[in-house]
Amino acid sequence: MIAFSITQAVGSPPAFPNYYVLFWSLFNLLVLIAVIAGIVWYLKKQSDYRRQVVSKLDYLIALLEPNNPDNK
């Protein structure tokens, strides 16, 4: 049977941080925030559009109703 010995690395981490890893993580976070903001914006836009259509339909219905005060 062959025995392998595992040696621990000697030394310390480099004095400079790894900017690529930092910026890539920040980029991924910003992409996620942008996607969520886009979905929220789209849903708000659709809600505003529906509200506007209902308001216009209510206005048209009010115009088509008879103005007879006896008919309540």
C-alpha positions as CSV (number, residue, x, y, z in Angstrom):
1,M,0.0,0.0,0.0
2,I,1.3,3.4,-0.9
3,A,0.9,6.2,1.7
4,F,0.7,9.8,0.5
5,S,1.6,12.5,2.9
6,I,-0.1,15.8,2.6
7,T,2.0,18.8,3.2
8,Q,0.5,22.0,4.3
9,A,1.3,25.1,2.2
10,V,3.9,27.4,3.6
11,G,3.7,31.1,3.4
12,S,1.1,33.8,3.6
13,P,-1.5,35.2,1.2
14,P,-0.4,37.9,-1.1
15,A,-0.4,41.4,0.2
16,F,-2.6,42.7,-2.7
17,P,-6.3,41.7,-2.8
18,N,-7.7,39.9,-5.8
19,Y,-9.6,42.7,-7.5
20,Y,-11.0,40.5,-10.3
21,V,-12.9,38.3,-7.8
22,L,-14.2,41.4,-6.0
23,F,-15.3,43.2,-9.1
24,W,-16.9,40.1,-10.6
25,S,-18.9,39.5,-7.4
26,L,-20.0,43.2,-7.4
27,F,-21.0,42.9,-11.1
28,N,-23.1,39.8,-10.4
29,L,-24.8,41.6,-7.5
30,L,-25.5,44.7,-9.7
31,V,-26.9,42.5,-12.5
32,L,-29.3,40.8,-10.0
33,I,-30.4,44.2,-8.6
34,A,-31.0,45.5,-12.2
35,V,-33.1,42.5,-13.1
36,I,-35.2,42.8,-10.0
37,A,-35.6,46.6,-10.6
38,G,-36.6,45.9,-14.2
39,I,-39.3,43.4,-13.2
40,V,-40.7,45.9,-10.6
41,W,-40.7,48.7,-13.2
42,Y,-42.5,46.4,-15.7
43,L,-45.1,45.4,-13.2
44,K,-45.7,49.0,-12.1
45,K,-46.0,50.1,-15.7
46,Q,-48.6,47.3,-16.4
47,S,-50.6,48.3,-13.3
48,D,-50.6,52.0,-14.3
49,Y,-51.8,51.0,-17.8
50,R,-54.6,48.9,-16.4
51,R,-55.6,51.7,-14.0
52,Q,-55.7,54.1,-17.0
53,V,-57.8,51.8,-19.1
54,V,-60.3,51.3,-16.3
55,S,-60.5,55.0,-15.7
56,K,-61.2,55.6,-19.4
57,L,-63.8,52.9,-19.5
58,D,-65.5,54.4,-16.4
59,Y,-65.6,57.8,-18.1
60,L,-67.1,56.3,-21.3
61,I,-69.7,54.4,-19.3
62,A,-70.6,57.7,-17.5
63,L,-71.0,59.4,-20.8
64,L,-73.3,56.6,-22.1
65,E,-75.6,56.5,-19.0
66,P,-78.8,58.5,-19.3
67,N,-78.9,61.8,-17.5
68,N,-82.4,61.2,-16.3
69,P,-82.7,62.1,-12.6
70,D,-85.7,59.8,-12.2
71,N,-83.7,56.8,-13.2
72,K,-81.5,56.1,-10.2
